[in-house]
Amino acid sequence: PDGQEDRELAGVALIEGDATLLTDAFATKHLSLADAFRSLGPAITASDQFGKLPYYLRASTIFPYDDGLSFVCRVFERGGWRAVDRAYRRPPMTTAEVLFPQRYFARVPARDAPDPEPPGPGWKLLDAQAFGAAPLLWLFEAPGGDTDRELSDALERARAWAGGELHVFGRAGKTAVGLTLVERRGAPDLCASMRAWLKAAERRGAVRCSGRVIRATLRS
């Protein structure tokens, strides 16, 4: 459902991270090195095609398995498989909790970000989504879809996320994106990070900041 996208992705990360850890544990115990190498053949072939996809799509596909595994490992360290099982009764609510497990253990909730504003009169809302720390990280890792433009300390910059909303607007065949972010207290300057991203991405738009609320508007 609308508004639950980040929460759903965090839940998938728990599921896939759990499955990946279990698979790795089984392989380590029961498969020989030769068996492990043989199983990599199809994966290597698929990765050739996968590498041709846009970075944002690749990152969102890998996230539940890679970052999900890291998250589940942190949970496992606190109590083994019983702790992992208990996590299903209180799953992570945001991708920030997956990326930064200390927020999960401390039960740090996300803040409700203000709705993005349309860029002007006559713009119609086409779509509304929650925008989490993981998607923000992927923007910083590949401004304009280009990993060569990655911002320095991308993960540390994404740590500043405390809440986010993304709206897509349309008017006369044109589209615009409104993004509102809330900066976490004591975190890196998220306003400066968004301005650096906009410049690196070479996108038409603007970033406005007021207190700990950052508003970005992007036009096609």
C-alpha positions as CSV (number, residue, x, y, z in Angstrom):
1,P,0.0,0.0,0.0
2,D,1.0,3.6,-0.5
3,G,3.1,5.0,2.2
4,Q,4.4,1.6,3.3
5,E,7.1,1.0,0.7
6,D,10.0,1.5,3.0
7,R,8.5,-0.6,5.7
8,E,7.8,-3.4,3.3
9,L,11.3,-3.3,1.9
10,A,12.7,-3.6,5.5
11,G,10.5,-6.6,6.1
12,V,11.7,-8.3,2.9
13,A,15.3,-7.7,4.1
14,L,14.6,-9.6,7.3
15,I,13.1,-12.5,5.3
16,E,15.8,-12.7,2.7
17,G,18.6,-12.0,5.1
18,D,17.4,-14.9,7.3
19,A,17.2,-17.2,4.2
20,T,20.7,-16.2,3.1
21,L,22.2,-16.8,6.5
22,L,20.6,-20.2,6.7
23,T,21.8,-21.1,3.2
24,D,25.3,-20.0,4.0
25,A,25.3,-22.0,7.2
26,F,24.1,-25.1,5.4
27,A,26.6,-24.7,2.6
28,T,29.5,-24.2,5.0
29,K,28.5,-27.4,6.8
30,H,27.4,-29.7,4.0
31,L,28.9,-28.6,0.7
32,S,32.4,-29.2,-0.6
33,L,34.4,-26.4,-2.2
34,A,33.9,-28.0,-5.6
35,D,30.1,-28.1,-5.1
36,A,30.1,-24.5,-4.0
37,F,32.0,-23.4,-7.2
38,R,29.7,-25.4,-9.4
39,S,26.7,-23.7,-7.9
40,L,28.2,-20.3,-8.8
41,G,28.0,-20.9,-12.6
42,P,24.4,-19.8,-13.2
43,A,24.9,-16.9,-10.8
44,I,27.9,-15.6,-12.6
45,T,26.1,-15.8,-16.0
46,A,23.1,-13.9,-14.6
47,S,25.3,-11.3,-13.0
48,D,26.6,-10.3,-16.5
49,Q,23.1,-9.3,-17.5
50,F,22.3,-7.9,-14.1
51,G,25.2,-5.5,-14.3
52,K,23.7,-3.8,-17.3
53,L,20.6,-2.7,-15.3
54,P,20.4,0.9,-13.9
55,Y,22.2,1.2,-10.6
56,Y,19.1,2.1,-8.6
57,L,17.3,-1.0,-9.8
58,R,20.4,-3.2,-9.1
59,A,20.8,-1.7,-5.6
60,S,17.1,-2.2,-4.7
61,T,17.3,-5.8,-5.9
62,I,20.5,-6.6,-3.9
63,F,19.5,-4.8,-0.7
64,P,17.3,-7.5,0.9
65,Y,20.0,-10.1,0.4
66,D,23.2,-8.1,1.1
67,D,22.1,-5.6,3.7
68,G,19.4,-8.0,4.9
69,L,22.1,-10.5,5.7
70,S,24.2,-8.0,7.5
71,F,21.2,-7.0,9.6
72,V,20.2,-10.6,10.4
73,C,23.8,-11.4,11.4
74,R,23.7,-8.5,13.9
75,V,20.4,-10.0,15.3
76,F,21.9,-13.5,15.4
77,E,24.9,-12.2,17.4
78,R,22.4,-11.2,20.1
79,G,20.9,-14.6,20.6
80,G,21.3,-17.0,17.7
81,W,18.4,-18.4,15.8
82,R,15.9,-17.7,18.6
83,A,16.7,-14.0,18.3
84,V,16.2,-14.2,14.6
85,D,12.8,-15.9,15.1
86,R,11.8,-13.2,17.6
87,A,12.6,-10.5,15.0
88,Y,9.5,-11.6,13.0
89,R,7.4,-10.6,16.0
90,R,9.0,-7.1,15.9
91,P,10.4,-6.7,12.4
92,P,12.3,-3.6,11.3
93,M,10.0,-0.8,10.3
94,T,12.4,1.2,8.1
95,T,15.3,0.5,5.8
96,A,17.3,2.8,8.2
97,E,16.9,0.1,10.9
98,V,18.3,-2.5,8.4
99,L,21.3,-0.3,7.4
100,F,21.9,0.9,11.0
101,P,20.8,-2.0,13.3
102,Q,21.5,0.1,16.4
103,R,18.3,2.0,15.5
104,Y,16.4,-1.3,15.5
105,F,17.7,-2.4,18.8
106,A,17.1,1.1,20.4
107,R,13.6,1.2,18.8
108,V,14.2,4.6,17.2
109,P,11.1,5.5,15.1
110,A,11.0,7.4,11.9
111,R,9.6,10.9,11.8
112,D,6.6,11.7,9.7
113,A,7.9,13.9,6.9
114,P,5.7,16.8,5.6
115,D,4.1,16.1,2.2
116,P,6.1,17.4,-0.7
117,E,4.5,20.5,-2.4
118,P,3.6,20.6,-6.1
119,P,6.1,22.7,-8.1
120,G,3.3,25.2,-9.1
121,P,-0.3,25.6,-10.1
122,G,-1.9,22.9,-12.3
123,W,0.3,20.1,-11.2
124,K,-1.6,16.9,-10.5
125,L,-0.4,14.3,-7.9
126,L,0.4,11.0,-9.8
127,D,2.0,8.9,-7.1
128,A,3.0,9.1,-3.4
129,Q,5.5,6.9,-1.7
130,A,7.5,6.7,1.5
131,F,11.2,7.4,0.8
132,G,13.7,5.6,3.1
133,A,17.3,5.7,4.1
134,A,18.2,2.9,1.6
135,P,16.9,4.8,-1.5
136,L,18.6,7.9,-0.2
137,L,21.9,5.9,0.0
138,W,21.5,4.7,-3.6
139,L,21.0,8.3,-4.8
140,F,24.2,9.3,-3.1
141,E,26.1,6.3,-4.4
142,A,25.2,7.0,-8.0
143,P,24.1,10.6,-8.7
144,G,22.3,10.7,-12.1
145,G,22.7,6.9,-12.2
146,D,26.5,7.1,-12.5
147,T,28.6,5.5,-9.8
148,D,31.6,7.5,-10.9
149,R,29.9,10.5,-9.4
150,E,29.4,8.9,-6.0
151,L,29.4,11.4,-3.1
152,S,32.0,10.9,-0.5
153,D,30.9,8.9,2.7
154,A,27.6,8.1,1.1
155,L,26.6,5.7,3.9
156,E,27.4,8.3,6.5
157,R,25.4,10.9,4.7
158,A,22.4,8.6,4.5
159,R,22.7,8.1,8.3
160,A,21.2,11.6,8.6
161,W,17.8,10.3,7.4
162,A,15.0,10.4,9.9
163,G,12.0,10.3,7.6
164,G,11.0,10.9,4.0
165,E,8.2,11.3,1.5
166,L,8.3,11.3,-2.3
167,H,5.5,12.6,-4.6
168,V,5.4,12.5,-8.4
169,F,3.4,15.3,-10.1
170,G,2.3,15.7,-13.7
171,R,1.2,18.5,-15.9
172,A,0.8,18.7,-19.7
173,G,2.9,15.7,-20.4
174,K,5.7,16.8,-18.0
175,T,6.6,15.3,-14.7
176,A,8.2,16.6,-11.5
177,V,9.3,14.9,-8.3
178,G,8.9,16.4,-4.9
179,L,11.0,14.9,-2.1
180,T,10.8,15.8,1.6
181,L,13.3,14.6,4.1
182,V,13.7,15.0,7.8
183,E,17.2,15.2,9.2
184,R,18.2,13.2,12.2
185,R,19.4,15.3,15.1
186,G,23.2,15.3,15.5
187,A,23.7,13.6,12.1
188,P,25.7,14.9,9.1
189,D,24.2,18.0,7.3
190,L,21.6,16.4,5.1
191,C,20.8,19.7,3.4
192,A,24.4,20.0,2.2
193,S,24.3,16.4,1.1
194,M,21.2,16.9,-1.0
195,R,22.6,20.0,-2.6
196,A,25.8,18.1,-3.4
197,W,23.8,15.3,-4.9
198,L,21.7,17.6,-7.1
199,K,24.9,19.2,-8.4
200,A,26.6,15.8,-9.1
201,A,23.4,14.4,-10.7
202,E,23.2,17.4,-13.0
203,R,19.4,17.5,-12.6
204,R,17.1,20.4,-13.0
205,G,15.7,21.3,-9.6
206,A,16.1,23.0,-6.3
207,V,16.8,22.2,-2.7
208,R,15.2,24.3,0.1
209,C,16.0,23.7,3.8
210,S,14.2,24.9,6.9
211,G,15.3,23.6,10.3
212,R,15.6,19.9,9.9
213,V,13.3,19.6,7.0
214,I,14.7,19.4,3.4
215,R,12.6,19.9,0.4
216,A,13.9,19.0,-3.1
217,T,12.0,19.5,-6.3
218,L,13.2,17.9,-9.6
219,R,11.8,18.4,-13.0
220,S,12.1,16.3,-16.2
